Amino acid sequence: MDVAVLAGVVSTGLFAMSYMPMLVKAARTKDLSSYSFGNLAITNLGNVVYSLYVFSLPFGPVWFLHSFYLVACGLMLVWFLHYGGAWRRFVARRREAWRARTAANDRASTSPVRSAA
């Protein structure tokens, strides 16, 4: 193993270890209020685009590191939507808007129509 590959293996391990406390805390506490949806979404989009480059490279430590980032960032986004209630708030808003439209339509269809005579 040459020095460059060894450095890649060691740095991959260090980067993965640096992410583990964040992932463990998020999974344990289910508190992702300090994260922003925009940041998590852009990070995941960037990782997907960057995958085109990384996976075109010869197989090596960078594949493992990037795969770890893909999984970790994807998990954080899913957990943010699930634990953070963002998805539930979105569904609740849509449901409330639908109920309001339905109620308005019901009122409009049952209100007496005044004739012009």
Secondary structure, DSSP 4 states (H G I P E B T S, - for coil): --HHHHHHHHHHHHHHHHHHHHHHHHHHH---TTS-HHHHHHHHHHHHHHHHHHTTSPSSHHHHHHHHHHHHHHHHHHHHHHHT-HHHHHHHHHHHHHHHHHHHHHHHHHSPPPP--
